[in-house]
Amino acid sequence: MADSFDTGPGPQRSAFLLAYAGVVLTGLVGALIGYGWGEIGCRGDCGSAPAISMIVGGILGATGAGVIAVLVLRAMAEWRRPG
């Protein structure tokens, strides 16, 4: 019979909430940067170029921050694992 792998108590709830807030904030900042890039590259009638740039920037920013948040939370869980 295989032994179950106990990961221990894991990170605190406040760490999860802080990571979530960081991902949301980074997504918003990425959307603002994307909108700015869309406006800079615009000449005349842009149509939906700034909106598309904003969506892409938000997705890229949130994805990058999400990867970092998952790595940090896994490291915190590993540090708290019983010996």
C-alpha positions in Angstrom: 0.0 0.0 0.0 1.4 3.4 -1.0 2.0 5.9 1.7 0.3 9.2 1.2 2.6 12.2 0.8 1.9 14.8 3.5 2.7 18.3 2.4 2.2 19.7 5.9 0.2 22.7 6.9 1.1 24.8 3.9 1.2 28.6 3.6 -1.1 30.8 5.7 -4.3 32.1 4.3 -2.9 35.7 4.3 -0.2 34.5 1.9 -2.8 33.3 -0.5 -4.8 36.5 -0.3 -1.7 38.6 -0.8 -0.7 36.5 -3.8 -4.2 36.9 -5.3 -4.1 40.7 -4.7 -0.7 40.8 -6.3 -1.9 39.0 -9.4 -4.9 41.2 -9.8 -2.9 44.4 -9.3 -0.3 43.3 -11.8 -3.0 42.4 -14.3 -4.4 45.9 -13.9 -1.0 47.6 -14.4 -0.3 45.4 -17.4 -3.7 46.5 -18.9 -2.7 50.1 -18.3 0.6 49.6 -20.0 -1.0 47.8 -22.9 -3.5 50.6 -23.3 -0.7 53.1 -23.4 1.2 51.1 -26.0 -2.0 50.9 -28.1 -2.4 54.7 -27.9 1.2 55.5 -28.7 1.1 53.3 -31.9 -2.2 54.8 -33.0 -2.5 57.3 -35.9 -5.8 58.7 -36.8 -8.8 56.4 -36.2 -7.6 53.5 -34.1 -10.7 51.4 -33.8 -10.2 48.7 -31.2 -6.4 48.6 -31.2 -6.0 50.2 -27.7 -8.6 47.8 -26.3 -6.9 44.7 -27.8 -3.5 46.0 -26.5 -5.1 46.5 -23.1 -6.4 42.9 -22.9 -3.2 41.4 -24.1 -1.2 43.5 -21.6 -3.5 42.5 -18.7 -3.3 38.8 -19.6 0.5 38.9 -19.9 0.9 40.8 -16.7 -1.4 38.5 -14.7 0.1 35.4 -16.1 3.6 36.4 -15.2 2.6 37.4 -11.7 0.6 34.1 -11.3 3.6 32.0 -12.2 5.7 33.8 -9.6 2.9 33.6 -7.0 2.6 29.8 -7.5 6.3 29.3 -7.1 6.4 31.4 -4.0 3.5 29.6 -2.4 5.0 26.2 -3.2 8.3 27.3 -1.7 6.5 28.4 1.5 4.7 25.1 1.7 7.9 23.2 1.3 9.6 25.2 4.1 6.8 24.4 6.5 6.7 20.7 5.6 7.4 18.4 8.6 10.8 16.7 8.6 
